[in-house]
Every structure is written in structure tokens, then in C-alpha cells.
Amino acid sequence: MSRLADYRLLCFDVYGTLIDWEAGLLAALQPLLTKKASHDDDTFSRAHLLTIYQELESEQQRLTPDMPYPDLLATIHPQLAARLDLPAPSETDNQRFGESIGTWPAFPDTVDALHRLSQHFKLVVLSNVDRASFARSNAGSLQGFRFDRIITAQDVGSY
């Protein structure tokens, strides 16, 4: 049976593990969602929004595996609007949505946990974003934490 003490390195994804991507994404969608005066409660439920987002994201990643993540987000933003029967967003709105990844919040205990873990392990990121997006997240909600290695979808060439 393995024990945590048997390991020298921990490797993990960031978005969903350290950063609350769902909260960040839903906050970034708010300008789009406020464009419709009335809607039934099921249409804009958290689960419904995230399901549509994940379908569009997966398809776009399949079509353009080397597209930087902010561009991917900007590309699917108008598709989200269409699927939700909302007015088409402007190009500026699409870009703002794409750049939102750098503002997504870390889970409350993340930074403290990283500091504690780094006393015992090398910490390596393996994430489905591009280097610039991760750098913005790291400088933002991850408070500039220094990881031992960062490997992104951009480095690998695929999501």
C-alpha cells in the first residue's frame, strides 16, 4: 500500500483542482445572461449553463486542438449566446469573456495548501490552458505561487 510519504512529486491540473473554474466561468457569463429580461429558471440553472459550456468547449477543442484557451473561450461565447437564445455578444464581449480565465478565483484553501505541500514535494502543473492564461491565473488568485514545473496544453500541442 502506497503512502503519501513515498512520493517526492505531486502533479495536478489547476482548473477545478486549485481554481474554481465553474464560479469563474459563471461570473464571466453574467454580462451575457443579463441581456434577456425574462427566462424560466431551468434555462439558466448552473447545471444547464455548465453542460452547454462543456459541450461547446469539448467540440471546439476537438476542432482546434492548438487554439490558445482565451481564443477558444472567445470563440464559443457567441455559440453559448445562440444556444441560450440570447442576443449575439459583441466582439469586445467575446474577447472579455476569453480573457476572464485570469480572474477565476482559487478555492479558499488553495494557496495555503500549496505552501504546505511544497515543503515536502515538488509541485508540477499539467493543465489544459495556454502559458499566458496560466501565468495570469498564477499571478492573480494563486498569488504568484512558484511551481517546480508547468506543462500546459500549449506545450503539448493539444488539449
Secondary structure, DSSP 8 states (H G I E B T S, - for coil): ---GGG-SEEEE-SBTTTB-HHHHHHHHHHHHHTT-S---TTTT-HHHHHHHHHHHHHHHHHH-TTS-HHHHHHHHHHHHHHHTT-----HHHHHHHHHGGGG--B-TTHHHHHHHHHTTSEEEEEESS-HHHHHHHHHTTTTT---SEEEEHHHHT--
